[in-house]
């Protein structure tokens, strides 16, 4: 319906210029205005308005008889669109993250780890020492080391007297050495029908503080040599967890972080698969002494006393105060086994310690190392399949050639035999024609029958 009560369709004349059934000016589709009819037709219909050529006619909104939308002027097709200073965004170039990049700047580190939105502001660069390891030579993805954890206060070790909180130092001769205790790839459960991913079956042993923050075991070492750093780590881990790593002879220098306000942090990956027995890790707890006062009521004998005297003496009797000293163990840190995806997806906060940030950076380096090895394994498998496919195609082609050659030889042999039979048959015909000369028809017929018997 339009604003005049019509449907916007073809106009009809009720005859004699009477009331119109609809005074719609626009067509059924809201397009061009209708042309004026000439002659005596629709004599009572008003003249349509003249519409400029550069104005587009707009239909009335359906269901709204009023508030006609404003008409917008049409832009000439020859005119160019208005120029603006705003340019279209350009597509970012594709960036390849090569596994072979060892020395990485802060930009490289942030690009490779975009999920770490909050990082250490004084970080300068990182060094991926693991890129020097040949692919698929580290048994992290082939072996699993079982290590039991004891976290109850009764099983915890006594924490040392010195404070466990360590602050980074700017001394050039002091480095912060840490150990990445990775148990390796845990095999799938045979009783389970669902196979978990590789990352979920790789666990990393770390230290959980009382406030819940995770960090790698280790500390600050005054020596920069690798032998002294490994010896320091063995002693520190045994002191904090009770785990004896004296049997582990192989320690991989895995990852390094350099700062502008402190010495570097170096992570080592010990070969835990060299342990001959199952390891045990314990937490640390400190003894807290507390005193409390307990009131002990004294016993009063009523021998030789009346009831009034007993009640009076009982009211005057004061309880005895006794000081009780209690020693309670408070857990400071406990070892925890965390799956690799949990550490990768953990969100870091600004108030977390530097050790916590570094532990997650080491987890990212371990994840990239595993990706490198898995990609190499997949690539070799695909290349092996491609080689097998090529060899199968070559064998198939050779078999086809052999079949064609055998067929050709067989056809040549058949052709030679046929030619020989034809020559022999020609010779017999000439011989028989010479023998049949001078014979009657009956003799020739009898000779033919005799020849057929002989050949049969």
C-alpha positions as CSV (number, residue, x, y, z in Angstrom):
1,X,0.0,0.0,0.0
2,X,1.2,3.5,-0.8
3,X,0.4,6.7,1.0
4,X,-2.7,7.2,-1.2
5,X,-4.2,3.9,-0.3
6,X,-3.3,2.2,-3.6
7,X,-1.1,-0.9,-4.1
8,X,1.3,0.8,-6.5
9,X,0.1,-1.3,-9.4
10,X,-1.4,-0.3,-12.8
11,X,-3.9,2.6,-12.5
12,X,-7.5,1.9,-13.2
13,X,-10.2,4.3,-14.3
14,X,-13.5,4.0,-12.6
15,X,-15.0,5.9,-15.5
16,X,-15.8,9.5,-16.0
17,X,-12.9,10.9,-14.0
18,X,-14.4,9.5,-10.7
19,X,-12.4,8.5,-7.6
20,X,-9.3,6.5,-8.5
21,X,-8.7,3.1,-7.1
22,X,-5.1,3.9,-6.6
23,X,-3.0,7.0,-7.3
24,X,0.3,5.1,-7.3
25,X,3.0,7.0,-9.2
26,X,5.6,4.2,-9.2
27,X,5.4,0.9,-10.9
28,X,5.1,-2.5,-9.3
29,X,8.8,-2.7,-8.8
30,X,9.3,0.9,-7.7
31,X,11.2,1.7,-11.0
32,X,10.7,4.4,-13.5
33,X,7.5,6.7,-13.3
34,X,4.6,5.9,-15.6
35,X,4.2,7.8,-18.8
36,X,1.2,10.0,-19.1
37,X,-1.6,8.5,-21.2
38,X,-2.8,10.5,-24.1
39,X,-6.3,10.9,-25.5
40,X,-9.4,10.5,-23.4
41,X,-8.0,7.7,-21.3
42,X,-7.7,8.3,-17.5
43,X,-9.0,11.8,-17.9
44,X,-9.4,12.2,-14.2
45,X,-5.8,11.1,-13.3
46,X,-3.4,13.9,-12.3
47,X,-0.3,14.7,-14.3
48,X,2.8,12.9,-13.0
49,X,5.6,15.1,-11.6
50,X,8.7,15.6,-13.6
51,X,11.6,13.7,-12.2
52,X,15.2,14.9,-12.9
53,X,17.4,12.5,-14.8
54,X,20.0,12.5,-12.1
55,X,17.6,11.4,-9.4
56,X,16.8,7.8,-8.7
57,X,13.2,7.0,-7.8
58,X,12.8,5.2,-4.5
59,X,9.9,2.9,-3.7
60,X,7.9,3.5,-0.6
61,X,8.9,1.1,2.2
62,X,6.6,-1.8,2.6
63,X,4.2,-1.4,5.5
64,X,5.1,2.2,6.1
65,X,2.7,4.7,4.4
66,X,4.8,7.7,5.4
67,X,8.4,8.8,5.9
68,X,9.4,8.4,2.3
69,X,13.2,7.8,2.1
70,X,15.1,10.7,0.7
71,X,16.1,10.5,-2.9
72,X,19.8,10.3,-3.6
73,X,21.3,11.9,-6.6
74,X,23.0,9.6,-9.1
75,X,26.7,10.1,-9.7
76,X,27.6,10.4,-13.4
77,X,29.4,7.3,-14.6
78,X,32.1,9.5,-16.2
79,X,33.1,11.1,-12.9
80,X,35.8,9.5,-10.9
81,X,35.2,8.4,-7.2
82,X,36.3,10.9,-4.6
83,X,39.9,10.7,-3.6
84,X,40.8,9.9,0.0
85,X,44.0,9.8,1.9
86,X,43.0,6.4,3.3
87,X,44.7,3.6,1.5
88,X,43.6,0.0,1.4
89,X,45.4,-2.3,3.8
90,X,48.2,-4.3,2.2
91,X,48.5,-8.0,2.7
92,X,51.3,-8.9,5.0
93,X,54.1,-11.0,3.4
94,X,54.4,-14.6,4.3
95,X,57.1,-15.1,6.9
96,X,58.9,-18.4,7.1
97,X,60.0,-19.5,10.5
98,X,63.1,-21.7,9.9
99,X,64.1,-24.2,12.5
100,X,67.8,-23.6,11.7
101,X,67.8,-20.0,13.1
102,X,70.0,-20.2,16.2
103,X,70.6,-16.6,17.2
104,X,67.2,-14.8,17.5
105,X,66.5,-11.2,18.3
106,X,63.7,-10.0,20.4
107,X,61.5,-9.6,17.3
108,X,62.2,-13.1,16.2
109,X,61.4,-14.4,19.7
110,X,58.1,-12.5,19.8
111,X,57.1,-13.5,16.2
112,X,57.7,-17.2,17.0
113,X,55.8,-17.0,20.3
114,X,52.8,-14.8,19.7
115,X,50.8,-16.4,22.5
116,X,53.2,-14.9,25.0
117,X,51.6,-11.5,25.1
118,X,53.4,-10.5,28.3
119,X,57.1,-10.9,28.5
120,X,60.2,-9.7,30.3
121,X,60.8,-6.1,29.2
122,X,64.6,-6.4,29.6
123,X,64.9,-9.4,27.2
124,X,67.5,-8.8,24.5
125,X,67.8,-12.1,22.5
126,X,67.6,-15.8,22.7
127,X,69.9,-18.6,21.5
128,X,68.5,-21.9,20.4
129,X,71.4,-24.3,21.0
130,X,69.2,-27.2,20.1
131,X,69.3,-26.4,16.4
132,X,72.8,-27.9,16.3
133,X,71.5,-31.3,17.3
134,X,70.9,-33.6,14.3
135,X,67.3,-34.4,13.8
136,X,65.9,-37.6,15.3
137,X,69.0,-38.2,17.3
138,X,67.7,-37.2,20.7
139,X,65.7,-40.0,22.5
140,X,63.1,-37.6,23.9
141,X,60.5,-38.9,21.5
142,X,61.5,-42.6,21.8
143,X,61.9,-43.2,25.5
144,X,60.0,-42.5,28.7
145,X,61.6,-42.2,32.1
146,X,59.3,-43.0,35.1
147,X,59.8,-40.7,38.1
148,X,57.6,-40.9,41.2
149,X,56.7,-37.7,43.0
150,X,56.2,-37.3,46.8
151,X,54.4,-34.1,47.8
152,X,53.0,-34.8,51.3
153,X,54.5,-32.8,54.2
154,X,55.8,-36.0,55.8
155,X,57.8,-36.9,52.7
156,X,59.2,-33.5,52.0
157,X,62.8,-32.5,52.6
158,X,63.8,-29.8,55.1
159,X,64.3,-26.6,53.2
160,X,67.8,-24.9,53.6
161,X,68.1,-22.0,56.0
162,X,69.0,-19.5,53.3
163,X,66.1,-18.0,51.3
164,X,65.0,-19.8,48.3
165,X,64.1,-16.6,46.5
166,X,66.8,-15.8,44.0
167,X,67.3,-12.4,42.4
168,X,69.0,-12.0,39.1
169,X,72.4,-10.4,39.2
170,X,74.1,-8.2,36.6
171,X,77.5,-9.7,37.1
172,X,79.0,-11.0,33.9
173,X,80.7,-14.0,35.5
174,X,77.4,-15.2,37.1
175,X,74.8,-17.2,35.1
176,X,71.5,-18.6,35.9
177,X,71.6,-22.3,35.0
178,X,68.4,-24.3,34.9
179,X,67.5,-27.9,34.1
180,X,64.7,-29.0,31.7
181,X,63.6,-32.3,33.3
182,X,61.6,-33.9,30.5
183,X,60.4,-37.5,31.0
184,X,60.1,-38.2,27.3
185,X,57.3,-39.6,25.3
186,X,54.9,-41.8,27.4
187,X,53.5,-44.8,25.4
188,X,49.8,-45.0,24.7
189,X,47.6,-47.1,27.0
190,X,47.0,-50.4,25.5
191,X,43.6,-50.8,27.1
192,X,42.4,-47.5,25.8
193,X,40.9,-47.3,22.4
194,X,41.5,-43.5,22.0
195,X,45.1,-42.5,21.3
196,X,46.2,-39.1,22.7
197,X,48.4,-36.7,20.8
198,X,52.2,-36.6,21.1
199,X,52.3,-33.4,23.1
200,X,49.9,-34.6,25.7
201,X,52.1,-37.7,26.4
202,X,55.2,-35.5,27.0
203,X,55.5,-34.3,30.6
204,X,57.9,-31.8,32.1
205,X,59.0,-31.9,35.7
206,X,59.1,-28.4,37.3
207,X,59.0,-26.8,40.8
208,X,55.7,-25.4,42.0
209,X,56.1,-22.7,44.6
210,X,53.6,-22.0,47.5
211,X,51.9,-19.3,45.4
212,X,51.4,-21.7,42.4
213,X,54.1,-20.4,40.1
214,X,56.2,-22.9,38.2
215,X,59.9,-22.7,37.6
216,X,62.7,-25.0,36.5
217,X,65.1,-26.4,39.0
218,X,68.5,-24.7,39.3
219,X,70.0,-21.4,40.4
220,X,72.8,-18.9,40.0
221,X,76.3,-20.3,39.3
222,X,79.5,-18.3,39.6
223,X,81.3,-20.3,36.8
224,X,80.7,-20.0,33.1
225,X,82.1,-23.4,32.1
226,X,79.7,-26.1,31.2
227,X,81.3,-28.8,33.4
228,X,80.9,-26.5,36.5
229,X,77.4,-25.6,35.5
230,X,76.4,-29.3,35.2
231,X,78.0,-30.2,38.5
232,X,76.1,-27.3,40.2
233,X,72.8,-28.5,38.7
234,X,73.4,-32.0,40.0
235,X,74.1,-30.8,43.5
236,X,71.2,-28.3,43.4
237,X,68.6,-30.8,42.2
238,X,69.7,-33.4,44.7
239,X,69.5,-30.8,47.5
240,X,66.0,-29.5,46.5
241,X,64.4,-32.8,45.4
242,X,66.5,-35.7,46.5
243,X,66.9,-36.9,42.9
244,X,70.4,-38.2,42.3
245,X,71.5,-37.5,38.7
246,X,75.1,-38.7,39.2
247,X,74.5,-41.5,36.6
248,X,73.5,-39.0,34.0
249,X,76.6,-38.2,31.9
250,X,74.9,-36.4,29.0
251,X,73.7,-32.9,29.5
252,X,72.6,-31.0,26.3
253,X,73.0,-27.2,26.3
254,X,69.5,-26.5,25.0
255,X,68.4,-22.9,25.3
256,X,69.7,-19.5,26.4
257,X,68.1,-16.2,27.3
258,X,70.1,-12.9,27.4
259,X,69.0,-9.8,29.3
260,X,70.1,-6.2,29.4
261,X,70.1,-5.9,33.2
262,X,71.3,-9.4,34.3
263,X,73.5,-12.3,33.3
264,X,72.2,-14.9,30.9
265,X,70.0,-17.8,31.8
266,X,71.1,-21.2,30.3
267,X,68.9,-24.3,30.2
268,X,70.3,-27.8,30.0
269,X,68.5,-30.9,29.0
270,X,69.8,-33.9,31.0
271,X,69.5,-37.4,29.5
272,X,67.2,-38.9,32.2
273,X,67.0,-42.1,30.2
274,X,70.5,-42.9,31.4
275,X,69.1,-43.6,34.9
276,X,69.2,-47.3,35.8
277,X,66.6,-47.1,38.6
278,X,63.4,-45.2,38.9
279,X,63.9,-41.8,40.3
280,X,62.1,-40.2,43.2
281,X,61.5,-36.5,43.7
282,X,60.4,-34.9,46.9
283,X,59.2,-31.4,47.9
284,X,60.8,-29.1,50.4
285,X,59.2,-27.8,53.6
286,X,60.4,-25.7,56.5
287,X,59.6,-26.1,60.1
288,X,57.5,-23.4,61.7
289,X,57.5,-23.2,65.5
290,X,54.3,-21.8,67.1
291,X,53.5,-21.4,70.8
292,X,50.0,-21.4,72.4
293,X,48.8,-21.1,75.9
294,X,46.5,-23.8,77.3
295,X,44.6,-23.4,80.6
296,X,44.6,-26.5,82.8
297,X,42.1,-26.8,85.6
298,X,43.5,-27.9,88.9
299,X,41.9,-30.7,90.9
300,X,40.5,-29.7,94.4
301,X,39.9,-32.3,97.2
302,X,36.9,-31.7,99.4
303,X,38.1,-33.7,102.4
304,X,37.3,-32.0,105.7
305,X,35.4,-29.2,103.9
306,X,31.8,-28.3,103.9
307,X,29.9,-27.6,100.8
308,X,30.1,-23.9,101.2
309,X,33.8,-24.0,101.9
310,X,34.3,-26.3,98.9
311,X,32.4,-24.0,96.6
312,X,34.3,-20.9,97.9
313,X,37.7,-22.6,97.5
314,X,36.7,-23.8,94.0
315,X,35.7,-20.2,92.9
316,X,39.1,-18.9,94.2
317,X,41.1,-21.6,92.5
318,X,42.6,-20.3,89.2
319,X,43.5,-22.5,86.2
320,X,47.1,-23.2,85.6
321,X,48.6,-21.7,82.4
322,X,50.8,-24.1,80.3
323,X,52.7,-23.0,77.2
324,X,52.7,-25.6,74.4
325,X,55.2,-25.4,71.6
326,X,54.2,-26.9,68.2
327,X,56.4,-27.6,65.3
328,X,54.6,-27.8,61.9
329,X,55.9,-28.3,58.4
330,X,55.0,-25.7,55.8
331,X,55.5,-26.8,52.2
332,X,57.6,-24.3,50.2
333,X,57.8,-26.1,46.9
334,X,56.7,-29.4,45.4
335,X,57.7,-31.2,42.2
336,X,55.0,-31.4,39.6
337,X,54.6,-33.2,36.3
338,X,52.8,-31.0,33.8
339,X,51.8,-32.0,30.3
340,X,53.5,-29.9,27.6
341,X,50.2,-28.4,26.2
342,X,49.3,-27.0,29.6
343,X,52.5,-25.1,29.8
344,X,52.2,-23.9,26.2
345,X,48.7,-22.5,26.7
346,X,49.4,-21.0,30.2
347,X,48.8,-17.3,30.4
348,X,51.6,-15.3,32.0
349,X,50.9,-12.3,34.2
350,X,53.0,-9.3,34.9
351,X,53.4,-10.0,38.6
352,X,55.0,-13.4,37.8
353,X,58.6,-13.9,38.6
354,X,61.3,-14.0,36.0
355,X,61.9,-17.7,36.7
356,X,58.3,-18.4,35.8
357,X,58.6,-16.6,32.5
358,X,61.8,-18.4,31.7
359,X,60.3,-21.8,32.4
360,X,57.6,-21.1,29.9
361,X,60.1,-19.8,27.4
362,X,62.1,-23.1,27.8
363,X,58.8,-25.0,27.3
364,X,58.3,-23.1,24.0
365,X,61.8,-24.0,22.9
366,X,61.2,-27.7,23.7
367,X,57.9,-27.6,21.7
368,X,59.8,-26.1,18.7
369,X,62.5,-28.8,19.1
370,X,59.8,-31.5,19.0
371,X,58.1,-29.9,16.0
372,X,61.4,-30.0,14.2
373,X,61.9,-33.7,14.8
374,X,58.3,-34.6,14.0
375,X,58.4,-32.6,10.8
376,X,61.6,-34.3,9.8
377,X,60.1,-37.7,10.6
378,X,57.0,-36.9,8.5
379,X,59.1,-35.6,5.7
380,X,61.2,-38.7,5.6
381,X,58.2,-40.9,5.6
382,X,56.6,-39.0,2.7
383,X,59.9,-39.1,0.8
384,X,60.1,-42.8,1.5
385,X,56.5,-43.3,0.2
386,X,57.3,-41.1,-2.9
387,X,60.4,-43.3,-3.5
388,X,58.4,-46.4,-3.2
389,X,55.7,-45.0,-5.5
390,X,58.4,-44.1,-8.1
391,X,60.0,-47.5,-7.8
392,X,56.6,-49.2,-8.2
393,X,55.9,-47.1,-11.3
394,X,59.3,-48.1,-12.7
395,X,58.7,-51.7,-12.0
396,X,55.3,-51.5,-13.6
397,X,56.7,-49.8,-16.7
398,X,59.4,-52.5,-16.9
399,X,56.9,-55.3,-16.6
400,X,54.8,-53.7,-19.4
401,X,57.9,-53.5,-21.6
402,X,58.7,-57.1,-20.8
403,X,55.2,-58.2,-21.7
404,X,55.4,-56.2,-25.0
405,X,58.7,-57.7,-25.8
406,X,57.5,-61.3,-25.1
407,X,54.4,-60.7,-27.2
408,X,56.5,-59.3,-30.1
409,X,58.9,-62.4,-30.0
410,X,55.9,-64.7,-29.9
411,X,54.3,-63.0,-32.9
412,X,57.6,-63.1,-34.8
413,X,58.0,-66.8,-34.0
414,X,54.4,-67.5,-35.2
415,X,55.1,-65.5,-38.3
416,X,58.2,-67.5,-39.1
417,X,56.4,-70.8,-38.5
418,X,53.6,-69.6,-40.8
419,X,56.0,-68.6,-43.5
420,X,57.8,-72.0,-43.2
421,X,54.5,-73.9,-43.4
422,X,53.5,-71.8,-46.5
423,X,56.8,-72.5,-48.2
424,X,56.5,-76.2,-47.4
425,X,52.9,-76.3,-48.7
426,X,54.0,-74.6,-51.9
427,X,56.7,-77.2,-52.4
428,X,54.2,-80.0,-51.8
429,X,51.8,-78.5,-54.2
430,X,54.5,-78.4,-56.9
431,X,55.5,-81.9,-56.1
432,X,51.9,-83.2,-56.2
433,X,51.2,-81.4,-59.5
434,X,54.3,-83.0,-61.1
435,X,53.1,-86.4,-59.8
436,X,49.6,-85.9,-61.0
437,X,50.6,-85.2,-64.6
438,X,49.4,-87.9,-67.0
439,X,46.9,-89.3,-64.4
440,X,43.1,-89.6,-64.8
441,X,40.7,-87.9,-62.5
442,X,40.0,-91.1,-60.5
443,X,43.7,-91.6,-60.0
444,X,44.1,-88.0,-58.9
445,X,41.2,-88.4,-56.5
446,X,42.7,-91.6,-55.0
447,X,46.1,-90.0,-54.7
448,X,44.6,-87.0,-52.9
449,X,42.8,-89.3,-50.4
450,X,46.1,-91.2,-49.8
451,X,48.0,-87.9,-49.2
452,X,45.4,-86.7,-46.6
453,X,45.8,-90.0,-44.7
454,X,49.5,-89.7,-44.7
455,X,49.4,-86.1,-43.4
456,X,46.9,-87.0,-40.7
